Amino acid sequence: MTAISLGMPAAPPPVLAPRKKTRKIRVGKVEVGGDAPISVQSMTTTPTTDINATLQQIAELTAAGCDIVRVAVPSADDADALPAIAAKSQIPVIADIHFQPKYVYAAIDAGCAAVRVNPGNIRKFDDQVKEIAAAAKDAGVSLRIGVNAGSLDKRLLEKYGKPTAEALVESAVWEASLFEEHDFHDFKISVKHNDPVVMVRAYEMLSDRGDWPLHLGVTEAGPAFQGTIKSATAFGALLSQGIGDTIRVSLSAPPVEEVKVGNQILQSLNLRPRKLEIVSCPSCGRAQVDVYTLAEKVTAGLEGMEVPLRVAVMGCVVNGPGEAREADLGVASGNGKGQIFVKGEVVKTVPESMIVETLIDEAMRIAETMPAPENDAQAGAPVVSVV
């Protein structure tokens, strides 16, 4: 009898569309664009002047799977803190610069991996492109040209009446051309808007205009639930077309949550290796067990597991046996007991009170036989699928 491979696939399933070919740049040790993996970014919320607190938050973000971190530099004191932060951070640090162009040079001198500049609110920015390009090139520092709907150049607002997709793209293309005139090409571009429809259209237009690596973001996306939906919708629309080289999910929530959501979006689209996936039914009148509680307890018990493992927690006889059989590990529950499946075979039947304990023990046993992920930065929280 021919063996059938069940559970998580050995290689990632096909993606919806091949990545569009973009120019590859470096943000410190992380490559962005070209054939490099899509990276996940976030931003610290601590005062940059509090070096220890900022480094602690960067460590937490790194552990959550963040690849690149941005820190705010609104003052001279913040700029003075950059050398220590850039030197001790485990991941590349980007300095976020607005209003004061002198902080661009300070960030480059401080050893930051990259600098984010917002042309719309830096005084006489276009007049300083030559000097900024020269300083960045000499230091091997890349830039992000970050165009935002909320800080668009006044001239473009007058021309278009509001921050339309066309206005965002015109601003970005203009600024890119200025740097390219000075033979500086180590930059990526973002054109962020709080409306996912406008944002998606802007990135589609920008992608058609050149091969610049693109940083995706829905700016001011909102609280965790709303922001997650808006970001997932917009990123999904773009990434499914092969558009996007690095992402930041903007949430009114702790930055670690941004990283978890970002990793989850990429995993869901097979753009990052999937980790632990828990398949559970939404429950219905057929369920004979408390599926909600079972799924929550199994998820909590396996939190932090980094190997690719699909666990099915099912509550009735309609889809339960099939889903449990197709997973690496699963349970089909009913009549106060649960059949435990491992790689498609029933290995034991246990009382309902022992289902969670048994699944966790079996998952740990299976995980011990599997190699750890090659890239720790790609590890995320458990995936919970409702079927």
Backbone torsions as a table, in degrees:
resi	resn	phi	psi	omega
1	MET	NA	131.8	-178.6
2	THR	-74.0	131.4	179.5
3	ALA	-71.9	139.8	178.7
4	ILE	-109.1	126.7	179.0
5	SER	-78.2	121.3	-178.8
6	LEU	-112.9	173.9	175.0
7	GLY	77.7	-154.6	-177.1
8	MET	-64.6	136.8	-178.7
9	PRO	-67.2	151.8	-179.9
10	ALA	-66.5	-32.3	177.9
11	ALA	-124.7	151.8	-179.0
12	PRO	-58.7	137.6	176.2
13	PRO	-62.0	166.4	-179.3
14	PRO	-60.6	148.6	175.4
15	VAL	-88.6	167.6	-176.2
16	LEU	-69.1	-31.1	179.6
17	ALA	-156.6	148.0	176.3
18	PRO	-66.8	149.7	177.5
19	ARG	-62.7	138.8	173.3
20	LYS	-70.3	140.7	-176.6
21	LYS	-73.4	118.6	178.2
22	THR	-123.9	165.3	176.8
23	ARG	-67.5	138.6	179.1
24	LYS	-94.5	132.5	174.8
25	ILE	-126.6	174.7	178.1
26	ARG	-119.9	136.8	169.7
27	VAL	-116.0	89.1	-171.8
28	GLY	62.4	-124.9	-178.5
29	LYS	-84.5	-5.3	-176.7
30	VAL	-99.5	126.2	174.5
31	GLU	-85.2	142.2	179.4
32	VAL	-130.7	128.9	179.8
33	GLY	95.1	177.7	-178.5
34	GLY	62.4	-129.6	179.8
35	ASP	-99.4	11.2	-179.9
36	ALA	-70.8	147.5	176.3
37	PRO	-58.8	150.2	176.5
38	ILE	-68.3	126.1	-176.3
39	SER	-96.7	155.9	179.6
40	VAL	-110.9	130.8	-179.1
41	GLN	-119.2	161.1	169.9
42	SER	-150.7	-175.8	-177.9
43	MET	-137.5	138.6	179.2
44	THR	-69.6	151.3	177.5
45	THR	-110.5	-2.9	178.5
46	THR	-78.0	156.4	171.2
47	PRO	-62.2	127.3	-178.1
48	THR	-60.3	-28.8	178.6
49	THR	-65.9	-22.7	176.0
50	ASP	-86.9	86.6	-171.6
51	ILE	-60.8	-45.0	-178.0
52	ASN	-64.1	-43.7	179.9
53	ALA	-65.3	-38.9	179.8
54	THR	-66.1	-43.4	178.7
55	LEU	-66.4	-34.6	177.3
56	GLN	-64.5	-42.8	179.0
57	GLN	-67.9	-36.3	176.7
58	ILE	-62.7	-39.3	177.8
59	ALA	-62.6	-41.0	178.2
60	GLU	-65.0	-40.5	178.2
61	LEU	-65.5	-40.5	178.4
62	THR	-60.8	-44.8	179.8
63	ALA	-63.4	-29.4	-179.9
64	ALA	-80.9	-7.8	178.2
65	GLY	108.1	18.5	178.4
66	CYS	-78.2	137.0	-178.9
67	ASP	-97.4	-33.4	-175.6
68	ILE	-141.9	140.5	-178.6
69	VAL	-126.6	144.0	179.3
70	ARG	-113.1	141.0	177.4
71	VAL	-124.6	144.6	-178.1
72	ALA	-80.1	141.6	179.1
73	VAL	-131.6	73.6	-178.9
74	PRO	-87.0	-8.6	-174.9
75	SER	-144.5	169.3	178.0
76	ALA	-63.8	-36.5	178.7
77	ASP	-63.9	-37.2	176.4
78	ASP	-65.3	-42.4	178.4
79	ALA	-61.4	-37.4	180.0
80	ASP	-65.9	-25.4	-179.2
81	ALA	-82.1	-14.5	-173.2
82	LEU	-61.5	-41.9	-178.2
83	PRO	-56.4	-44.5	-179.4
84	ALA	-66.7	-40.6	-178.9
85	ILE	-67.6	-45.6	-179.3
86	ALA	-63.4	-36.1	-177.2
87	ALA	-73.4	-33.3	-172.2
88	LYS	-101.9	-10.8	179.4
89	SER	-68.7	141.2	178.5
90	GLN	-78.4	-17.1	-179.9
91	ILE	-125.7	159.6	-178.1
92	PRO	-58.7	139.8	-179.1
93	VAL	-106.8	131.1	174.0
94	ILE	-108.4	131.3	175.5
95	ALA	-88.3	131.2	-177.6
96	ASP	-99.0	110.8	-171.3
97	ILE	-115.0	130.2	173.9
98	HIS	-135.8	150.4	169.1
99	PHE	71.3	-52.5	-173.1
100	GLN	-105.1	106.0	-178.4
101	PRO	-64.2	-24.1	-178.2
102	LYS	-62.9	-25.2	179.3
103	TYR	-73.9	-20.5	174.1
104	VAL	-61.3	-47.9	179.9
105	TYR	-67.4	-37.1	178.6
106	ALA	-63.2	-40.7	179.9
107	ALA	-67.1	-39.5	177.5
108	ILE	-63.2	-46.0	179.6
109	ASP	-65.2	-27.4	-177.1
110	ALA	-76.4	-10.1	179.5
111	GLY	91.7	17.6	175.6
112	CYS	-64.5	148.5	-178.6
113	ALA	-71.3	-29.0	-178.1
114	ALA	-159.4	166.0	177.4
115	VAL	-130.9	131.8	174.2
116	ARG	-95.0	124.1	178.2
117	VAL	-117.9	142.1	179.0
118	ASN	-114.5	97.7	-175.5
119	PRO	-57.1	-26.5	-175.5
120	GLY	-70.6	-20.6	-177.9
121	ASN	-131.4	17.4	172.0
122	ILE	-101.9	123.8	-174.0
123	ARG	-59.6	129.5	177.1
124	LYS	48.9	43.2	-175.5
125	PHE	-59.2	-45.4	-175.3
126	ASP	-59.3	-29.8	-179.4
127	ASP	-72.4	-14.8	-174.7
128	GLN	-111.2	7.2	-177.0
129	VAL	-59.7	-42.4	-178.6
130	LYS	-58.7	-46.5	-178.0
131	GLU	-68.6	-40.8	179.4
132	ILE	-64.9	-43.7	179.8
133	ALA	-61.3	-42.4	-179.3
134	ALA	-65.2	-43.7	-179.5
135	ALA	-64.9	-42.4	-179.2
136	ALA	-67.3	-41.8	-179.7
137	LYS	-64.1	-43.3	-179.6
138	ASP	-62.3	-34.1	-176.7
139	ALA	-92.1	-6.5	-176.9
140	GLY	69.3	32.7	-178.1
141	VAL	-103.9	136.0	176.6
142	SER	-94.1	168.0	-178.1
143	LEU	-126.3	158.6	165.1
144	ARG	-120.9	121.8	172.0
145	ILE	-84.0	105.6	-174.5
146	GLY	-105.7	102.1	178.6
147	VAL	-94.5	127.1	-178.2
148	ASN	-121.2	144.4	177.8
149	ALA	-60.7	-33.9	-176.2
150	GLY	-80.9	-6.8	-179.4
151	SER	-140.7	42.4	-179.3
152	LEU	-74.5	147.3	178.3
153	ASP	-53.7	135.8	-176.6
154	LYS	-59.4	-32.1	-179.6
155	ARG	-64.3	-37.1	179.8
156	LEU	-76.2	-33.2	175.3
157	LEU	-62.9	-39.8	177.8
158	GLU	-66.5	-36.1	-177.4
159	LYS	-71.7	-43.4	-173.8
160	TYR	-101.2	-13.8	178.9
161	GLY	87.2	-25.3	177.7
162	LYS	-164.4	169.5	-178.2
163	PRO	-75.8	78.2	178.2
164	THR	-78.1	169.7	175.8
165	ALA	-59.6	-40.1	179.8
166	GLU	-63.3	-39.2	179.6
167	ALA	-66.1	-43.6	179.0
168	LEU	-60.8	-44.9	-178.1
169	VAL	-67.7	-41.4	179.4
170	GLU	-60.5	-42.3	178.2
171	SER	-61.4	-47.8	-177.1
172	ALA	-64.2	-45.0	-178.7
173	VAL	-64.4	-39.5	178.8
174	TRP	-62.0	-48.9	-179.2
175	GLU	-64.7	-39.0	177.7
176	ALA	-61.3	-40.5	-179.4
177	SER	-64.6	-34.2	178.9
178	LEU	-64.5	-44.2	178.2
179	PHE	-66.3	-39.6	-178.8
180	GLU	-68.3	-29.1	174.9
181	GLU	-61.1	-28.4	178.6
182	HIS	-99.5	21.1	175.9
183	ASP	58.5	35.9	174.3
184	PHE	-112.4	121.9	-174.3
185	HIS	-126.0	0.0	-176.2
186	ASP	-85.6	67.3	178.2
187	PHE	-145.9	153.9	171.6
188	LYS	-116.6	168.4	-173.9
189	ILE	-130.2	143.6	168.9
190	SER	-129.6	145.3	176.2
191	VAL	-132.2	82.9	-170.0
192	LYS	-91.0	143.8	176.5
193	HIS	-145.0	152.6	-179.9
194	ASN	-80.2	-11.9	177.3
195	ASP	-97.4	114.4	-177.6
196	PRO	-56.3	-33.4	-178.7
197	VAL	-67.0	-45.8	177.9
198	VAL	-65.4	-42.4	-179.1
199	MET	-60.8	-47.0	-179.2
200	VAL	-61.6	-43.5	-180.0
201	ARG	-62.6	-40.3	-179.6
202	ALA	-62.5	-45.1	-179.6
203	TYR	-68.7	-35.4	176.4
204	GLU	-62.0	-44.3	179.4
205	MET	-64.9	-43.0	-178.3
206	LEU	-65.1	-39.3	179.0
207	SER	-62.0	-32.4	179.1
208	ASP	-76.0	-17.7	-174.1
209	ARG	-89.7	-19.4	-177.5
210	GLY	-171.5	-179.0	-177.1
211	ASP	-105.1	25.3	180.0
212	TRP	-67.3	140.0	171.6
213	PRO	-65.9	141.4	-172.6
214	LEU	-115.9	133.3	176.0
215	HIS	-100.5	117.3	-176.1
216	LEU	-90.2	140.7	175.5
217	GLY	-169.4	139.2	168.2
218	VAL	-98.8	109.3	-174.3
219	THR	-75.6	148.3	-178.2
220	GLU	46.5	51.1	-174.9
221	ALA	-68.8	-24.4	175.6
222	GLY	114.4	-171.2	178.2
223	PRO	-58.5	170.2	-169.6
224	ALA	-52.6	-50.0	-176.5
225	PHE	-66.0	-53.3	-178.4
226	GLN	-62.6	-44.8	-178.1
227	GLY	-64.4	-36.2	177.5
228	THR	-64.6	-44.4	179.8
229	ILE	-63.9	-47.7	-178.5
230	LYS	-62.2	-43.5	-178.6
231	SER	-67.9	-44.4	-179.6
232	ALA	-63.0	-38.8	179.2
233	THR	-64.6	-49.3	-177.5
234	ALA	-68.3	-46.0	-179.3
235	PHE	-64.7	-40.5	179.2
236	GLY	-60.7	-41.9	179.5
237	ALA	-62.0	-39.0	-177.5
238	LEU	-82.4	-47.1	-178.6
239	LEU	-64.1	-30.3	178.1
240	SER	-69.6	-13.8	174.3
241	GLN	-100.1	2.4	-178.3
242	GLY	83.3	14.5	-177.8
243	ILE	-100.2	124.8	176.2
244	GLY	126.9	132.3	-178.0
245	ASP	-121.4	-20.2	176.8
246	THR	-156.5	148.7	-173.1
247	ILE	-133.6	152.1	168.7
248	ARG	-136.4	122.4	174.8
249	VAL	-88.1	116.1	-177.7
250	SER	-94.0	112.5	-178.6
251	LEU	-127.1	147.4	168.7
252	SER	-82.8	70.2	-174.3
253	ALA	-161.1	166.8	177.2
254	PRO	-53.9	140.1	-175.1
255	PRO	-60.0	-27.1	176.5
256	VAL	-58.6	-34.2	178.6
257	GLU	-65.6	-35.1	176.3
258	GLU	-59.4	-43.2	-177.8
259	VAL	-66.7	-42.7	178.9
260	LYS	-60.1	-45.0	179.8
261	VAL	-65.0	-43.7	179.7
262	GLY	-59.9	-46.1	177.4
263	ASN	-62.3	-39.2	-178.3
264	GLN	-65.5	-38.9	177.6
265	ILE	-61.1	-45.7	-179.1
266	LEU	-66.0	-40.7	178.7
267	GLN	-64.7	-39.3	-178.2
268	SER	-64.4	-27.6	-180.0
269	LEU	-98.0	11.0	-178.7
270	ASN	60.6	28.8	177.1
271	LEU	-96.9	-4.3	168.9
272	ARG	-141.1	149.7	178.3
273	PRO	-58.2	134.2	178.2
274	ARG	-73.4	146.7	177.6
275	LYS	-106.2	-138.0	179.1
276	LEU	-64.5	126.7	177.4
277	GLU	-124.1	123.1	178.8
278	ILE	-105.9	114.8	178.0
279	VAL	-94.7	120.9	-179.7
280	SER	-141.3	147.4	-178.3
281	CYS	-80.5	155.6	-179.3
282	PRO	-77.9	-0.2	-176.5
283	SER	73.3	158.0	-179.7
284	CYS	-167.9	-173.4	-178.4
285	GLY	-65.9	-15.4	179.6
286	ARG	-82.1	-20.7	-173.9
287	ALA	-63.6	136.5	179.2
288	GLN	-111.1	5.4	176.3
289	VAL	-136.4	166.8	177.8
290	ASP	-83.7	88.3	-175.1
291	VAL	-64.1	-39.0	-179.2
292	TYR	-55.2	-50.7	-177.1
293	THR	-66.3	-42.2	178.5
294	LEU	-58.6	-48.5	-178.3
295	ALA	-63.3	-42.0	179.9
296	GLU	-63.9	-42.6	-178.3
297	LYS	-69.4	-39.2	177.8
298	VAL	-66.4	-42.7	177.9
299	THR	-59.3	-46.9	-179.7
300	ALA	-63.9	-39.7	-177.7
301	GLY	-69.9	-24.0	-178.7
302	LEU	-106.2	9.8	-179.4
303	GLU	-57.5	134.5	179.7
304	GLY	93.0	-9.2	177.3
305	MET	-66.7	129.7	-171.0
306	GLU	-109.9	-7.2	-179.4
307	VAL	-81.1	153.6	178.8
308	PRO	-74.0	106.4	-175.2
309	LEU	-142.0	127.6	177.0
310	ARG	-103.1	123.0	-179.3
311	VAL	-118.8	125.4	-179.0
312	ALA	-104.8	124.9	177.4
313	VAL	-116.4	103.0	-170.8
314	MET	-120.1	148.7	-171.1
315	GLY	-116.9	6.3	178.5
316	CYS	-151.5	175.0	-173.1
317	VAL	-88.4	-3.8	-178.1
318	VAL	-74.1	-62.3	179.7
319	ASN	-103.2	-13.7	-172.4
320	GLY	-54.9	-58.7	-177.7
321	PRO	-59.6	-39.9	-179.2
322	GLY	-64.9	-46.7	179.4
323	GLU	-65.4	-42.2	-179.9
324	ALA	-64.1	-37.0	-178.9
325	ARG	-69.9	-33.5	-177.0
326	GLU	-82.2	-10.9	-179.7
327	ALA	-89.8	167.7	172.3
328	ASP	-64.4	-38.7	-177.5
329	LEU	-145.6	138.6	-178.9
330	GLY	-161.2	167.3	175.4
331	VAL	-135.7	134.4	171.8
332	ALA	-110.5	114.6	-170.7
333	SER	-104.2	153.1	176.0
334	GLY	166.9	150.6	177.4
335	ASN	55.9	37.0	174.6
336	GLY	76.3	14.1	179.0
337	LYS	-147.1	170.8	-179.4
338	GLY	-138.5	133.3	173.5
339	GLN	-86.8	124.2	-178.3
340	ILE	-96.1	123.0	178.6
341	PHE	-106.6	136.2	171.9
342	VAL	-128.2	117.5	-179.3
343	LYS	52.5	42.1	173.6
344	GLY	88.3	-3.5	-178.2
345	GLU	-116.6	140.1	174.6
346	VAL	-73.4	122.1	-178.6
347	VAL	-105.0	-23.4	178.0
348	LYS	-169.6	162.5	173.0
349	THR	-122.0	129.3	-175.2
350	VAL	-128.2	158.4	175.2
351	PRO	-64.3	156.0	-179.5
352	GLU	-54.5	-36.3	-177.9
353	SER	-66.1	-16.0	-177.8
354	MET	-108.4	3.4	-176.0
355	ILE	-61.9	-50.0	-176.4
356	VAL	-61.8	-49.9	-179.6
357	GLU	-57.9	-43.3	-178.3
358	THR	-66.9	-44.1	179.5
359	LEU	-61.6	-43.2	-180.0
360	ILE	-63.6	-44.5	179.1
361	ASP	-61.2	-44.3	-179.6
362	GLU	-66.6	-38.5	179.1
363	ALA	-63.4	-43.5	179.1
364	MET	-63.3	-39.6	179.7
365	ARG	-65.1	-43.5	178.8
366	ILE	-65.1	-42.1	-177.2
367	ALA	-60.6	-33.4	-179.4
368	GLU	-64.7	-23.2	-179.5
369	THR	-92.1	-2.9	-175.6
370	MET	-107.6	144.6	178.3
371	PRO	-68.8	148.1	175.7
372	ALA	-69.2	156.5	178.9
373	PRO	-63.0	145.8	-178.5
374	GLU	-67.8	-34.9	-177.1
375	ASN	-115.5	104.0	-178.5
376	ASP	-61.4	-27.6	-178.2
377	ALA	-67.5	-14.0	-179.3
378	GLN	-93.6	2.4	-179.5
379	ALA	-76.2	136.7	179.8
380	GLY	-132.6	-175.4	176.9
381	ALA	-72.8	165.3	-179.7
382	PRO	-57.8	142.5	172.7
383	VAL	-86.5	129.2	177.8
384	VAL	-115.2	111.0	179.4
385	SER	-103.2	135.4	177.8
386	VAL	-105.5	124.8	-176.9
387	VAL	-121.2	NA	NA
